[in-house]
Amino acid sequence: MKKWIFPAVAAAALLAGCTTYQDANDGGDMWTVTHRGQEVDYEFLDEVLFAYDSDQLSPRAYDSIARVARDIRHHPRWLVGVDGYTDTVGSQDYNLPLSRARAQTVADALAHNGIDPRRISVAGFGKTHLAVPTGDNVRERRNRRVVIRLFPPDR
């Protein structure tokens, strides 16, 4: 009977429209997986994807993105959105292209891991939509992130 409790709770949460959970994959990395209707969002938790003022990924980040790419390959017709963000240091005019460059770096890593680049769209949001609310000009590593979104083509 206990075997059916978790699937029933997960199904109820999905039917409610949005559910978020943390996933520890086989490499020990952690990311948040959020289901919004049919869309699935992957956001890394314990991973610093980008150093301050950089769009270069760490070697560990490449490994984590490769694991997400494996999940994405289970949905070969679905589309992938990669959204980049920055912390609040600097102007929005500076941070907007930096956030887009970060998203493009992740999109390139997904393509390197077998995801067709024609399925991937890239967007930069600069210092908007902060993961950790801060004042202006605050270096917050958790805001220097990318969210990978997976959604059906008919959405």
Order of alpha helices (4+ residues) and beta strands (2+ residues): alpha-beta-beta-beta-alpha-beta-alpha-beta-beta
